[in-house]
Amino acid sequence: MTGAPFSVYVVARRADVHVQQQNADLRQHQVTERTTRCFCGTCGTPLFNSNAEDYPGLSMIYLGTAEAPERNVPTMEIFCESKLPWVVLGTPCRSHARSPGEA
């Protein structure tokens, strides 16, 4: 979606996610049977994703849209089975071949 070799998300409780633009045109798109993507209907910027079945009550916020993104240091990397060999994080964190909990 971004053209980048990876995406960076901040996981937060859905109840704690607030769009600060008061008259934002927040839209949703059902990406898969389980995943919904929320985005700005005016400019198309992706804001966050949700998957109520696999991650109930959580939202995956695109880091670039979060307030003070520099405060969010990675603690986990997922889907490492498809990670490009030259991608190396500058901070140690837990790694998972797929999403945690997947076989």
DOLODREN-332291 format. One record per residue (C-alpha): residue number from 1; residue in one letter; x negated, y negated, z negated; chain. Coordinates in steps of 0.001 Angstrom, whole numbers, m for minus. Each point is the difference from the previous one (the first is absolute). Layout:
<atoms>
ATOM	seq	type	px	py	pz	mol
ATOM	NUM	A	X	Y	Z	A
...
</atoms>
This chain:
<atoms>
ATOM	seq	type	px	py	pz	mol
ATOM	1	M	0	0	0	A
ATOM	2	T	m2828	m2410	m797	A
ATOM	3	G	m2543	1312	2490	A
ATOM	4	A	m2407	441	m2910	A
ATOM	5	P	m1573	3341	m965	A
ATOM	6	F	1941	m11	m3305	A
ATOM	7	S	2698	m1809	m1958	A
ATOM	8	V	m262	m1386	m3501	A
ATOM	9	Y	3041	4	m2273	A
ATOM	10	V	797	m997	m3552	A
ATOM	11	V	2460	2395	m1620	A
ATOM	12	A	2518	m1709	m2287	A
ATOM	13	R	3325	746	m1630	A
ATOM	14	R	2744	m1073	2402	A
ATOM	15	A	1655	m1984	m2793	A
ATOM	16	D	m3184	m2114	m266	A
ATOM	17	V	m189	m833	3729	A
ATOM	18	H	1235	m3494	840	A
ATOM	19	V	m230	m1909	3275	A
ATOM	20	Q	m927	m3557	m945	A
ATOM	21	Q	1365	m1704	3109	A
ATOM	22	Q	3469	m1018	m1226	A
ATOM	23	N	1712	175	3381	A
ATOM	24	A	m2062	2864	1393	A
ATOM	25	D	1584	2054	2759	A
ATOM	26	L	m833	3365	m1559	A
ATOM	27	R	763	2894	2346	A
ATOM	28	Q	m296	3776	m263	A
ATOM	29	H	m791	2684	2543	A
ATOM	30	Q	393	3741	m606	A
ATOM	31	V	m3402	1235	1225	A
ATOM	32	T	500	3672	m825	A
ATOM	33	E	2696	2015	m1696	A
ATOM	34	R	m1520	m943	m3364	A
ATOM	35	T	m1911	m3249	586	A
ATOM	36	T	1376	m3528	289	A
ATOM	37	R	m2142	m2972	1044	A
ATOM	38	C	927	m3515	m1148	A
ATOM	39	F	m1194	m2932	2068	A
ATOM	40	C	599	m3675	699	A
ATOM	41	G	2754	m278	2604	A
ATOM	42	T	m1343	m3379	1113	A
ATOM	43	C	m3647	826	740	A
ATOM	44	G	m91	3820	m244	A
ATOM	45	T	m2617	136	m2763	A
ATOM	46	P	189	3371	m1796	A
ATOM	47	L	493	m542	m3740	A
ATOM	48	F	511	3356	m1705	A
ATOM	49	N	1105	3584	540	A
ATOM	50	S	2078	2293	m2165	A
ATOM	51	N	668	3733	m100	A
ATOM	52	A	2666	755	m2610	A
ATOM	53	E	m376	3752	356	A
ATOM	54	D	m3776	323	m467	A
ATOM	55	Y	m637	m3168	m2026	A
ATOM	56	P	3244	m895	m1811	A
ATOM	57	G	125	m3526	m1364	A
ATOM	58	L	m3285	m1040	1646	A
ATOM	59	S	m946	m2322	2842	A
ATOM	60	M	m3229	m12	1988	A
ATOM	61	I	m827	m3667	558	A
ATOM	62	Y	m2341	m945	2841	A
ATOM	63	L	m2954	m1494	m1880	A
ATOM	64	G	m264	m3037	2270	A
ATOM	65	T	3495	m1109	m994	A
ATOM	66	A	m510	412	m3764	A
ATOM	67	E	m616	m2943	m2261	A
ATOM	68	A	m3731	m229	m890	A
ATOM	69	P	m1093	3073	1998	A
ATOM	70	E	m3575	m305	m1300	A
ATOM	71	R	1221	1158	m3436	A
ATOM	72	N	1085	3382	1383	A
ATOM	73	V	m3070	2243	39	A
ATOM	74	P	553	3455	1586	A
ATOM	75	T	330	2884	m2440	A
ATOM	76	M	1038	2720	2456	A
ATOM	77	E	m351	872	3658	A
ATOM	78	I	2425	2370	1695	A
ATOM	79	F	262	1837	3334	A
ATOM	80	C	m3782	425	m32	A
ATOM	81	E	297	3034	2282	A
ATOM	82	S	334	m2480	2890	A
ATOM	83	K	m2423	m2594	m1376	A
ATOM	84	L	m2630	m1213	2442	A
ATOM	85	P	m3475	1081	m1177	A
ATOM	86	W	m1383	m3547	28	A
ATOM	87	V	2695	m1385	m2356	A
ATOM	88	V	m1551	m373	m3448	A
ATOM	89	L	1636	m1869	m2871	A
ATOM	90	G	m2250	m2201	m2113	A
ATOM	91	T	1620	1173	m3212	A
ATOM	92	P	320	3535	m1393	A
ATOM	93	C	3529	1396	m7	A
ATOM	94	R	1940	3266	117	A
ATOM	95	S	324	1551	3461	A
ATOM	96	H	2761	2265	1325	A
ATOM	97	A	97	1854	3320	A
ATOM	98	R	3686	m885	234	A
ATOM	99	S	2426	m1844	m2207	A
ATOM	100	P	m203	1035	m3679	A
ATOM	101	G	2368	2873	m633	A
ATOM	102	E	m36	1264	3593	A
ATOM	103	A	m1283	3507	633	A
</atoms>
